[in-house]
Amino acid sequence: MHYLNAGSNPATSTITKIIRTKIDNIINQTNMSRLTIYERLKPEIKEALHSPQNDKYQASVDSIVKALSSTTFYSDLKISDVSSYIHFLILKLLEFQLGILNTVITF
């Protein structure tokens, strides 16, 4: 059986290079058009994440931003990252609820 060797025929070699260039361009355009999870966050979520109230949780915020900024698909997030987000959100929810209780109940 005869296999076409791209190096043996200059025309075939040129066609192969053109095809490879086209494929590379398509891949690069596809990768450039995909936004990271962080880039897709709503502005109000980003503002809340970076609010001065979260200064005491700066290490957690930095970790969340780093993971979301380097990930395009949710399925690519590590379980430890998702666990950190859940813990952070629960903590923020509890602070919010306690804040409401403090304004409703006066001692």
C-alpha positions in Angstrom: 0.0 0.0 0.0 1.3 3.4 -1.0 1.1 6.2 1.6 1.4 9.8 0.5 4.5 11.4 2.0 4.1 15.2 2.3 7.8 15.7 2.0 8.1 13.9 -1.3 5.9 16.2 -3.4 6.4 20.0 -3.2 2.7 20.7 -4.1 1.5 18.3 -1.4 3.9 19.8 1.1 2.5 23.3 0.3 -1.1 22.1 0.6 -0.2 20.4 4.0 1.4 23.7 5.3 -1.7 25.7 4.2 -4.1 23.3 5.9 -2.0 23.2 9.1 -1.9 27.1 9.1 -5.7 27.3 8.6 -6.3 24.8 11.4 -3.9 26.7 13.7 -5.7 29.9 12.9 -9.1 28.3 13.7 -7.8 26.9 17.0 -6.3 30.3 18.0 -9.5 32.2 17.1 -11.6 29.7 19.1 -9.4 30.0 22.2 -9.3 33.8 22.0 -13.1 34.0 21.8 -13.7 32.0 24.9 -13.9 34.1 28.1 -12.8 32.8 31.5 -15.4 32.2 34.1 -14.2 35.4 35.9 -14.6 37.4 32.7 -18.2 36.2 32.4 -19.1 37.1 36.0 -21.7 39.9 36.2 -20.1 43.3 37.2 -22.1 43.4 40.5 -20.6 40.0 41.5 -17.1 41.2 40.8 -17.8 44.4 42.8 -19.1 42.3 45.7 -16.1 40.0 45.6 -13.7 42.9 45.7 -15.6 45.0 48.2 -13.7 46.5 51.1 -15.8 44.4 53.5 -13.9 41.4 52.1 -10.4 42.7 52.9 -10.2 40.3 55.9 -10.8 37.5 53.5 -8.2 38.7 50.9 -6.5 35.3 50.6 -9.8 33.6 49.8 -10.8 36.3 47.3 -7.4 36.1 45.6 -7.7 32.3 45.4 -11.2 32.5 43.9 -10.2 35.2 41.4 -7.1 33.2 40.4 -9.0 30.0 39.8 -11.9 31.7 37.9 -9.5 33.7 35.8 -7.6 30.7 34.7 -10.6 28.5 33.9 -12.9 28.6 30.9 -15.3 25.7 31.7 -17.0 25.0 35.0 -16.2 21.3 34.6 -12.5 22.2 34.7 -12.7 23.6 38.2 -11.1 21.5 40.9 -13.2 20.2 43.8 -11.1 22.1 46.3 -11.8 25.4 44.4 -15.5 24.8 44.4 -15.3 23.8 48.1 -13.5 27.1 48.8 -16.2 29.1 47.0 -19.0 27.4 48.9 -17.4 28.0 52.2 -16.8 31.7 51.3 -20.4 32.1 50.2 -21.8 30.4 53.3 -19.6 32.7 55.4 -20.8 35.8 53.6 -24.5 34.6 53.8 -24.1 34.1 57.6 -22.6 37.6 58.0 -25.4 39.1 55.9 -28.1 37.3 58.0 -26.4 38.3 61.3 -26.3 41.9 60.0 -30.0 41.8 59.4 -30.7 40.3 62.9 -28.6 43.0 64.5 -30.7 45.7 62.8 -34.0 44.0 63.6 -33.2 43.0 67.2 -31.8 45.6 69.5 -30.4 44.6 72.8 
